[in-house]
Amino acid sequence: MLRLPTSIRTIPVIVLSLLGTWTLGASAKPNIVFILADDLGYGDLGCYGCEDIQTPNLDRLATEGVRLTDYYANGAVCTPTRAAFMTGRYQQRLGLEDAVTYQEMGRGLPEDGQTVADALRRVGYATGLVGKWHLGYDFERRPLQQGFDSFFGFLGGNHHYFQHMDRIGVPDLWLGNESVEREGYTTDLLTAEALVFLAKHREQPFFLYLAHAAPHFPWQGPDDANKLVEPKKKTWQEGDRETYAAMVERLDQGIGQVLRQLDELGLRESTLVVFSSDNGGHTHSRNTPMRDFKGTIWEGGTRVPCIARWPGHLPAGATTSQVAITMDWTATFRRIAGLGTDPAGEDGLDLLPILTGDEPTQERTLFWRITNRRSRKAVEEGRAVRRGSWKFIEEANGKKSLFDLGIDVGEAHNVIDQHPDLVLDLTGALDAWEAVMERVAP
């Protein structure tokens, strides 16, 4: 259900609908800025109840747009979610159900595939990726070969925020297809490059994918240049909540600069801005009120914050309980760019009519499966399905659980024995979904 602020609720629904239709037609190709945090917890923003981290810019984005309460990442770790966003389809179709590892060749997006960046570029968008890729190291799997006109960032899963090397010590900072060296804190470098992209392309429709490194480990705040963080050592994953908070706050400051740049360039009303995270939070995150963390099949592994702002099109200060997932934005971006359903196939939903209030919320059935490769074997660690407010989980050890997320978002009360017919139905839906998905190659 879409909950509008009081000032907007007093306007007749038909007026809102007509207003949305008129404004959508006034701008055939709006700009798109998709900002993705890395390992941010569901409850790590002020607008999601956090009290020990200051996020005024993202909180303001929520007051100016729509905050989604039941939004999910496609995967519980990095690569799967990013693959789903790039293609608009379940990552299982690509065999990308777990992360591409450090300097791993031969895995990632298909070399001859098509991405949302390809599609948008074909209809006149300038396409830019600033930040994390994590979808392949091979030349043909890199951003410039996957639909982006420009790329500044890193190819791997995470890197040193000051020395810009990956976890095994390999330099990993790129401008296009060239390795580069720059001084500075990664979050700040990405913000600066995003500002350059916006200024450069202000006169044409653009798609900026700003994929921040923060707050993924190594946990290094902006003042931690001298903190000992060594590749291949445990120091790479040592940190605390205070450092994590400093990383999120600098992330928020950088996003604030991006939003101000849009205002200064006169692009505020012509730009859809979406913010989210690629999976649930890690060790020092706050996933409250969700259960567990990144890498798990529980809500804490996949439910993440999401905010969307588009003045004149989306209501300000609204919240929606529409169940949504990362790949929905792929379908949404295609539609606002004037593109129809992806002929290669599409698993996502166009969210815009629901967020504008032109259409009611829809009941969704969404699926997850977690597989980690170890010792050249694919080890399935769990699968889940959500339909309406019900979520069914089957863990790797065979244990099955059923939760009513409408009253038990923390997944504390397994009611599987009370609903045998529903369990049978959801198990069948999972089996049918898996039957048409590609399995991760061993």
C-alpha positions as CSV (number, residue, x, y, z in Angstrom):
1,M,0.0,0.0,0.0
2,L,1.3,3.5,-0.9
3,R,1.0,5.8,2.1
4,L,0.9,9.5,1.1
5,P,1.6,12.4,3.4
6,T,-1.4,14.3,4.8
7,S,-1.1,17.2,2.4
8,I,-1.2,14.9,-0.6
9,R,-3.9,12.5,0.7
10,T,-6.4,15.3,0.6
11,I,-6.0,15.6,-3.2
12,P,-8.5,13.3,-5.0
13,V,-6.9,10.2,-6.4
14,I,-8.1,11.0,-9.9
15,V,-6.3,14.3,-9.8
16,L,-3.0,12.6,-8.8
17,S,-3.5,10.1,-11.6
18,L,-4.0,12.9,-14.2
19,L,-1.1,14.8,-12.9
20,G,1.1,11.8,-13.1
21,T,0.0,11.2,-16.7
22,W,0.6,14.7,-17.8
23,T,4.1,15.1,-16.2
24,L,5.2,11.7,-17.5
25,G,4.4,12.8,-21.0
26,A,6.2,16.1,-20.6
27,S,9.6,14.5,-20.5
28,A,10.1,11.6,-22.9
29,K,13.6,10.7,-21.7
30,P,14.3,11.6,-18.1
31,N,17.7,11.2,-16.6
32,I,18.3,8.2,-14.3
33,V,20.7,8.1,-11.3
34,F,20.9,4.7,-9.6
35,I,23.0,4.8,-6.4
36,L,23.9,1.4,-4.9
37,A,25.5,1.2,-1.5
38,D,27.5,-2.0,-0.7
39,D,26.5,-4.1,2.4
40,L,24.4,-1.4,3.9
41,G,22.0,-2.7,6.6
42,Y,18.2,-2.2,6.4
43,G,18.2,-0.1,9.5
44,D,21.3,2.0,9.0
45,L,19.6,5.2,7.8
46,G,17.8,7.7,9.9
47,C,14.7,7.3,7.8
48,Y,14.7,3.6,8.6
49,G,15.1,4.1,12.3
50,C,18.8,4.5,12.9
51,E,19.9,6.7,15.7
52,D,23.7,6.4,15.9
53,I,24.5,7.3,12.2
54,Q,23.7,10.7,10.8
55,T,22.3,10.5,7.2
56,P,20.6,13.8,6.6
57,N,20.9,13.7,2.8
58,L,19.3,10.3,2.4
59,D,16.7,11.1,5.0
60,R,15.9,14.3,3.0
61,L,15.7,12.2,-0.2
62,A,13.1,10.1,1.6
63,T,11.0,13.2,2.5
64,E,11.2,14.3,-1.1
65,G,10.3,10.9,-2.6
66,V,9.0,7.4,-1.8
67,R,10.5,5.1,0.8
68,L,10.0,1.4,0.1
69,T,9.6,-0.8,3.2
70,D,9.4,-4.2,1.6
71,Y,12.2,-4.0,-0.9
72,Y,14.7,-6.8,-1.6
73,A,18.1,-7.3,-3.2
74,N,18.1,-10.1,-5.8
75,G,20.9,-11.8,-3.9
76,A,22.4,-12.0,-0.4
77,V,25.9,-11.1,-1.7
78,C,27.2,-8.7,-4.3
79,T,27.6,-10.2,-7.7
80,P,24.1,-11.8,-8.0
81,T,22.3,-8.6,-7.3
82,R,24.4,-6.6,-9.8
83,A,23.9,-9.2,-12.4
84,A,20.2,-9.1,-12.0
85,F,20.1,-5.4,-12.2
86,M,22.2,-5.3,-15.4
87,T,20.0,-7.9,-17.1
88,G,16.6,-7.4,-15.5
89,R,16.4,-11.2,-14.9
90,Y,17.0,-13.6,-12.1
91,Q,20.8,-14.1,-11.7
92,Q,20.3,-17.8,-11.8
93,R,19.6,-17.6,-15.5
94,L,23.3,-16.5,-15.9
95,G,24.8,-18.9,-13.4
96,L,25.8,-16.0,-11.2
97,E,24.5,-17.1,-7.9
98,D,27.6,-16.3,-5.9
99,A,30.3,-13.7,-6.1
100,V,33.0,-13.5,-8.7
101,T,36.2,-14.0,-6.7
102,Y,39.4,-11.9,-6.8
103,Q,41.0,-11.9,-10.3
104,E,38.8,-14.8,-11.4
105,M,38.7,-15.1,-15.1
106,G,36.0,-16.8,-17.2
107,R,33.0,-15.7,-15.0
108,G,30.7,-12.7,-15.1
109,L,28.2,-11.3,-17.5
110,P,27.9,-13.0,-20.9
111,E,30.5,-11.6,-23.3
112,D,27.8,-11.3,-26.0
113,G,25.0,-10.3,-23.7
114,Q,22.9,-7.2,-23.5
115,T,22.5,-5.0,-20.4
116,V,20.3,-2.2,-19.3
117,A,23.1,0.2,-20.2
118,D,23.2,-1.2,-23.8
119,A,19.4,-0.6,-24.1
120,L,19.5,2.9,-22.7
121,R,22.5,3.9,-24.9
122,R,20.6,2.7,-28.0
123,V,17.9,5.3,-27.3
124,G,20.2,8.2,-26.8
125,Y,21.4,8.0,-23.2
126,A,24.9,8.7,-22.1
127,T,25.8,5.8,-19.8
128,G,28.3,5.9,-17.1
129,L,29.4,3.6,-14.3
130,V,31.2,5.1,-11.3
131,G,32.3,2.7,-8.7
132,K,32.1,-1.1,-8.2
133,W,31.6,-3.5,-11.1
134,H,32.1,-7.1,-9.7
135,L,30.7,-8.7,-12.9
136,G,33.8,-10.0,-14.5
137,Y,37.5,-9.3,-15.2
138,D,37.7,-10.5,-18.8
139,F,38.0,-7.7,-21.3
140,E,34.6,-8.4,-22.9
141,R,32.9,-8.6,-19.5
142,R,34.1,-5.2,-18.4
143,P,31.8,-2.0,-18.2
144,L,32.9,-0.4,-21.5
145,Q,32.1,-3.7,-23.3
146,Q,28.8,-4.0,-21.5
147,G,27.0,-0.9,-22.6
148,F,28.7,1.9,-20.6
149,D,30.3,4.9,-22.4
150,S,32.5,5.6,-19.4
151,F,33.8,3.9,-16.3
152,F,35.8,5.0,-13.3
153,G,36.0,2.6,-10.4
154,F,37.1,-1.0,-9.6
155,L,36.4,-4.4,-11.1
156,G,36.6,-6.5,-7.9
157,G,34.4,-7.1,-4.9
158,N,36.1,-4.6,-2.6
159,H,39.3,-2.7,-2.3
160,H,41.5,-0.7,0.0
161,Y,39.9,2.8,0.4
162,F,43.3,4.5,0.3
163,Q,45.7,2.2,-1.6
164,H,43.1,1.1,-4.1
165,M,44.1,-2.6,-4.3
166,D,42.0,-5.6,-3.9
167,R,42.0,-8.1,-1.0
168,I,44.9,-10.1,-2.5
169,G,47.0,-7.0,-3.1
170,V,46.4,-6.4,-6.9
171,P,45.9,-2.7,-7.9
172,D,42.3,-2.2,-8.9
173,L,41.4,1.3,-10.0
174,W,40.3,1.9,-13.5
175,L,39.5,4.8,-15.9
176,G,37.8,3.0,-18.8
177,N,40.0,0.0,-19.7
178,E,43.2,1.6,-18.3
179,S,44.6,1.0,-14.8
180,V,45.1,4.4,-13.0
181,E,46.5,5.7,-9.8
182,R,44.8,8.4,-7.8
183,E,45.2,9.7,-4.3
184,G,42.3,10.0,-2.0
185,Y,39.5,8.2,-0.1
186,T,37.5,5.9,-2.5
187,T,34.1,7.3,-1.5
188,D,35.3,10.9,-2.2
189,L,36.9,9.9,-5.5
190,L,33.7,8.3,-6.7
191,T,31.7,11.3,-5.7
192,A,34.0,13.6,-7.6
193,E,33.8,11.5,-10.7
194,A,30.0,11.4,-10.5
195,L,29.9,15.2,-10.4
196,V,32.1,15.3,-13.5
197,F,29.8,12.9,-15.3
198,L,26.7,14.9,-14.5
199,A,28.2,18.2,-15.6
200,K,29.5,16.7,-18.8
201,H,26.2,15.2,-19.9
202,R,23.7,17.8,-18.6
203,E,22.5,18.5,-22.2
204,Q,21.4,15.0,-23.0
205,P,19.6,12.2,-21.2
206,F,21.9,10.2,-19.0
207,F,22.1,7.0,-17.0
208,L,24.5,7.2,-14.1
209,Y,25.1,4.0,-12.1
210,L,26.9,5.2,-9.0
211,A,28.0,2.0,-7.3
212,H,29.7,2.9,-4.0
213,A,32.3,0.7,-2.3
214,A,31.0,1.8,1.2
215,P,30.3,0.5,3.7
216,H,31.8,-2.9,2.5
217,F,34.9,-4.0,4.3
218,P,37.8,-3.2,4.7
219,W,36.3,-0.9,7.4
220,Q,38.2,2.3,6.8
221,G,36.7,5.7,7.6
222,P,37.8,8.9,5.8
223,D,40.4,9.6,8.6
224,D,41.9,6.0,8.6
225,A,44.6,6.5,6.0
226,N,47.2,5.2,8.5
227,K,45.1,2.3,9.8
228,L,46.9,-1.1,9.2
229,V,44.9,-2.9,6.6
230,E,46.9,-5.6,4.8
231,P,45.9,-7.8,1.8
232,K,45.5,-11.5,2.6
233,K,45.5,-10.7,6.4
234,K,42.8,-10.6,9.0
235,T,43.3,-6.8,9.3
236,W,41.3,-6.6,6.0
237,Q,38.1,-7.4,8.0
238,E,38.8,-5.8,11.3
239,G,36.6,-2.9,12.4
240,D,33.9,-1.6,14.6
241,R,30.5,0.2,14.6
242,E,32.2,3.6,15.0
243,T,34.3,3.1,11.9
244,Y,31.3,1.8,10.0
245,A,29.2,4.8,11.0
246,A,32.0,7.1,9.7
247,M,31.9,5.3,6.3
248,V,28.1,5.6,6.0
249,E,28.2,9.3,7.0
250,R,30.8,10.1,4.3
251,L,28.7,8.1,1.8
252,D,25.7,10.2,2.8
253,Q,27.7,13.4,2.4
254,G,28.8,12.4,-1.1
255,I,25.3,11.6,-2.1
256,G,24.3,15.0,-0.9
257,Q,26.8,16.5,-3.3
258,V,25.3,14.6,-6.2
259,L,21.8,15.8,-5.3
260,R,23.0,19.4,-5.0
261,Q,24.7,19.1,-8.4
262,L,21.5,18.0,-9.9
263,D,19.8,21.1,-8.4
264,E,22.5,23.4,-9.6
265,L,22.4,22.1,-13.1
266,G,18.6,22.5,-13.2
267,L,18.1,18.7,-13.5
268,R,16.1,18.0,-10.3
269,E,12.7,17.7,-11.9
270,S,14.0,15.7,-15.0
271,T,15.9,13.1,-13.0
272,L,14.7,9.9,-11.3
273,V,17.1,9.1,-8.4
274,V,17.0,5.7,-6.8
275,F,19.1,4.6,-3.8
276,S,19.4,1.1,-2.4
277,S,21.9,-1.5,-1.3
278,D,23.1,-4.7,-3.0
279,N,22.4,-7.0,0.0
280,G,21.8,-7.0,3.7
281,G,24.4,-5.5,6.1
282,H,27.5,-7.3,7.3
283,T,29.1,-7.6,10.8
284,H,28.8,-4.0,12.0
285,S,25.6,-3.2,10.2
286,R,22.2,-2.6,11.8
287,N,19.6,-4.8,10.1
288,T,16.9,-4.2,12.7
289,P,14.2,-5.5,12.7
290,M,15.3,-8.2,10.3
291,R,16.9,-11.5,11.2
292,D,20.6,-12.3,10.4
293,F,23.0,-10.7,8.0
294,K,24.5,-10.7,4.5
295,G,25.0,-14.0,2.9
296,T,21.9,-15.7,4.4
297,I,18.5,-16.5,3.1
298,W,16.8,-14.7,6.0
299,E,15.3,-11.2,5.7
300,G,18.5,-9.6,7.0
301,G,20.4,-11.1,4.1
302,T,18.2,-9.7,1.4
303,R,15.8,-7.0,2.6
304,V,17.4,-3.6,2.1
305,P,16.5,0.1,2.2
306,C,15.3,1.7,-1.0
307,I,14.3,5.3,-1.8
308,A,13.1,6.8,-5.1
309,R,12.7,10.5,-5.9
310,W,11.4,12.1,-9.1
311,P,9.8,15.5,-8.3
312,G,6.5,16.1,-10.2
313,H,6.1,12.4,-10.8
314,L,6.5,10.6,-7.4
315,P,4.7,11.9,-4.3
316,A,6.9,13.4,-1.7
317,G,7.2,11.9,1.8
318,A,5.3,8.7,0.9
319,T,6.0,5.2,1.9
320,T,4.9,2.0,0.2
321,S,4.8,-1.6,1.2
322,Q,4.8,-2.8,-2.4
323,V,7.1,-5.9,-2.5
324,A,9.9,-5.1,-4.9
325,I,13.3,-6.3,-5.9
326,T,16.4,-5.0,-7.6
327,M,15.6,-6.2,-11.1
328,D,12.3,-4.3,-11.0
329,W,14.4,-1.1,-11.5
330,T,15.7,-2.5,-14.8
331,A,12.2,-2.8,-16.1
332,T,11.2,0.6,-14.7
333,F,14.2,2.4,-16.3
334,R,13.4,0.8,-19.7
335,R,9.8,2.0,-19.5
336,I,10.6,5.6,-18.6
337,A,13.2,5.6,-21.5
338,G,10.4,4.6,-23.9
339,L,11.5,1.0,-24.2
340,G,9.1,-1.9,-24.1
341,T,9.6,-5.3,-22.5
342,D,13.1,-6.6,-23.1
343,P,12.9,-9.1,-26.0
344,A,15.6,-11.2,-24.3
345,G,13.2,-11.7,-21.4
346,E,12.3,-9.8,-18.3
347,D,11.6,-11.0,-14.7
348,G,11.1,-7.6,-13.1
349,L,8.1,-5.3,-12.7
350,D,7.7,-1.7,-13.8
351,L,7.3,0.0,-10.4
352,L,6.5,3.5,-11.6
353,P,2.7,3.2,-12.0
354,I,2.5,1.8,-8.4
355,L,4.8,4.4,-7.0
356,T,2.9,7.3,-8.6
357,G,-0.3,5.9,-7.2
358,D,-1.8,5.3,-10.7
359,E,-2.1,1.6,-10.0
360,P,-2.6,-0.3,-6.7
361,T,0.1,-2.4,-5.1
362,Q,0.5,-5.9,-6.5
363,E,0.9,-9.2,-4.8
364,R,4.3,-10.6,-5.8
365,T,5.9,-14.0,-5.7
366,L,9.7,-13.7,-5.5
367,F,12.4,-16.3,-5.2
368,W,15.9,-16.6,-3.8
369,R,18.5,-19.4,-3.9
370,I,21.9,-19.1,-2.3
371,T,24.7,-21.2,-3.6
372,N,28.4,-20.9,-2.7
373,R,31.2,-22.6,-4.7
374,R,33.8,-24.3,-2.5
375,S,36.5,-26.7,-3.7
376,R,35.0,-26.6,-7.2
377,K,31.7,-27.8,-5.9
378,A,28.4,-25.9,-5.9
379,V,27.0,-26.0,-2.4
380,E,23.4,-24.9,-2.1
381,E,22.8,-23.1,1.2
382,G,19.2,-22.4,1.0
383,R,16.2,-21.3,-1.0
384,A,13.2,-19.2,-0.3
385,V,10.0,-17.8,-1.7
386,R,7.8,-14.9,-0.7
387,R,4.2,-14.7,-1.8
388,G,2.1,-11.9,-0.3
389,S,3.1,-11.7,3.3
390,W,4.1,-15.4,3.5
391,K,7.7,-16.5,3.3
392,F,8.8,-20.1,3.0
393,I,12.4,-21.1,3.7
394,E,14.2,-24.4,3.1
395,E,17.7,-24.4,4.6
396,A,20.6,-26.5,3.3
397,N,20.1,-29.0,6.1
398,G,16.6,-29.6,4.9
399,K,14.8,-27.7,7.7
400,K,11.7,-25.9,6.5
401,S,10.1,-22.8,7.9
402,L,7.1,-20.6,7.2
403,F,6.7,-17.0,8.4
404,D,4.0,-14.4,8.1
405,L,6.1,-11.3,7.6
406,G,3.1,-9.1,8.0
407,I,3.2,-9.8,11.8
408,D,6.6,-11.4,12.2
409,V,9.2,-9.5,10.1
410,G,11.9,-10.8,12.4
411,E,11.2,-14.4,11.4
412,A,10.9,-15.5,15.0
413,H,7.8,-17.7,14.9
414,N,7.8,-20.7,12.5
415,V,4.2,-21.6,11.8
416,I,4.8,-24.3,9.2
417,D,2.8,-26.9,11.1
418,Q,-0.3,-24.7,11.0
419,H,-0.4,-24.3,7.2
420,P,0.4,-27.6,5.4
421,D,-1.5,-26.7,2.3
422,L,0.3,-23.4,1.9
423,V,3.6,-25.0,2.4
424,L,2.9,-27.6,-0.3
425,D,1.8,-24.8,-2.6
426,L,5.0,-22.7,-2.0
427,T,7.3,-25.7,-2.3
428,G,5.7,-26.4,-5.6
429,A,6.2,-22.8,-6.7
430,L,9.9,-23.0,-5.8
431,D,10.4,-26.3,-7.6
432,A,8.7,-24.9,-10.7
433,W,10.9,-21.8,-10.6
434,E,14.1,-23.8,-10.2
435,A,13.1,-26.0,-13.2
436,V,13.4,-23.0,-15.5
437,M,16.5,-21.5,-14.0
438,E,20.1,-22.3,-14.8
439,R,22.1,-23.8,-12.0
440,V,25.5,-22.6,-11.0
441,A,28.1,-24.5,-12.9
442,P,30.4,-26.7,-10.7
